[in-house]
Amino acid sequence: MDWRPVEAAIEAATGDSFRVEQQRSMGGGCISQTLLIGDGVRSFFVKLNAASLLSMFEAEAAGLEELLASGSIRVPTPVCSGSGDGTAWLVLEYIPMGGGSNPGLAGEQLAQMHRKQADAFGWCMDNTIGSTPQQNGWMVEWIDFWRERRLGFQLELAARKGYGGALQSQGEKLLGCFDRLIDHAPLPSLLHGDLWGGNIGYDEQGNPVIFDPAVYYGDREADVAMTELFGGFGKEFYDAYNAVWPLDSGYAVRKNLYNLYHILNHLNLFGGGYAQQAQGMIAKLLSESGH
């Protein structure tokens, strides 16, 4: 790896000279290579991938800036991004982790983040969920947005990957009865978009830090739902969230509609048993909608 363009970009962004004298792999990333680089004084967190994926890094940086602007929960500050010699890179503030956990504060700050709102659903640019494209074109109606930009998109992708049959026929039926499932009027809240347990940590002072976002403005329940998908947040988190901004009735049903998006995305990324899980979720949702 030729670090010279990265060093130059860091110097331009920070106004101070920087040379990579130490580097070590940080692991944990299944999409990009992650490294900690330092000059003995300052350290930065770096993501590397193919040069063709620079736009993915640029969208991630813009998403982090959007989250930062909410003044709520901590996120790494983007430093710079670019590409050269076949490699794209994103340089972020390095936040040392390990100060214990404070799920109550995380729940409280997430609710505060969701108070930042837009006039419509979507975002100013498309981004990715994992490595899958995520379409964020603005829409006025949340039901339309979730049908077209989220579940409809993932079902079409699944069909192109060969997952047909009941998944598609039942999926089509589900797309037609959203009005029975989304029976509230959500506000377009700022969402992390990919908030599972692996994308939250705690800094050395115990403050929550969220990272690897797939930002857009949507129903806040979609963020909260994903925290339940793979576990790891705990009762204290939800109690604190609800103390700041209680979830609406009907969330228990809608969370499955929102998490279906992530299960379909996992199917499209990894295959395996996610097809059966998705079909089970669709059948349950159809039953709850009266079908």
Summary of the structure (lengths in Angstrom):
residues: 291
radius of gyration: 19.8
end to end distance: 56.2
largest distance: 63.9
contacts: 923
relative contact order: 0.14
helix: 45%
strand: 20%
